[in-house]
Amino acid sequence: MKKIVPDPPGLDLSNASTANTPFGTNHMFNIRAGIPAEEALLHACQLLRCA
């Protein structure tokens, strides 16, 4: 059986990290620089699971 939609390309997050990004006027939602992207995505997934 032929797949209709191909698999997405692999994404290497081993060297990716976050940048310092302010988000509005509430400092609670600011993004800190230097956090590994894989850990940031894992943390976001865990927070969404609790929502």
C-alpha positions as CSV (number, residue, x, y, z in Angstrom):
1,M,0.0,0.0,0.0
2,K,1.3,3.4,-1.0
3,K,1.4,6.2,1.6
4,I,-0.6,9.3,0.6
5,V,1.4,11.7,2.8
6,P,5.2,11.3,3.1
7,D,7.0,11.3,6.5
8,P,8.3,14.8,7.5
9,P,12.0,15.3,7.4
10,G,14.0,14.6,10.5
11,L,14.7,17.6,12.8
12,D,17.9,17.8,14.7
13,L,17.4,20.0,17.8
14,S,20.7,19.0,19.5
15,N,22.4,22.3,18.8
16,A,19.3,24.6,18.8
17,S,18.7,26.9,21.7
18,T,16.3,29.7,22.6
19,A,16.9,33.4,22.3
20,N,16.0,36.1,24.8
21,T,12.5,37.2,23.7
22,P,10.3,39.5,25.7
23,F,6.6,38.7,25.5
24,G,4.3,41.8,26.1
25,T,4.6,43.6,29.5
26,N,4.2,40.5,31.7
27,H,7.7,39.3,32.5
28,M,6.3,35.9,33.5
29,F,6.1,34.9,29.9
30,N,9.6,36.1,28.8
31,I,11.8,33.5,27.1
32,R,15.3,33.1,28.6
33,A,18.3,32.7,26.3
34,G,20.3,29.6,26.1
35,I,17.7,27.0,27.0
36,P,18.1,23.9,24.8
37,A,15.2,23.7,22.3
38,E,14.4,20.1,23.1
39,E,14.1,20.8,26.8
40,A,11.9,23.9,26.1
41,L,9.6,21.8,23.9
42,L,9.4,19.1,26.5
43,H,8.5,21.6,29.2
44,A,5.8,23.2,27.0
45,C,4.3,19.7,26.3
46,Q,4.2,18.9,30.0
47,L,2.5,22.2,30.7
48,L,-0.1,21.7,28.0
49,R,-0.8,18.2,29.3
50,C,-1.7,19.8,32.7
51,A,-4.0,22.3,31.1
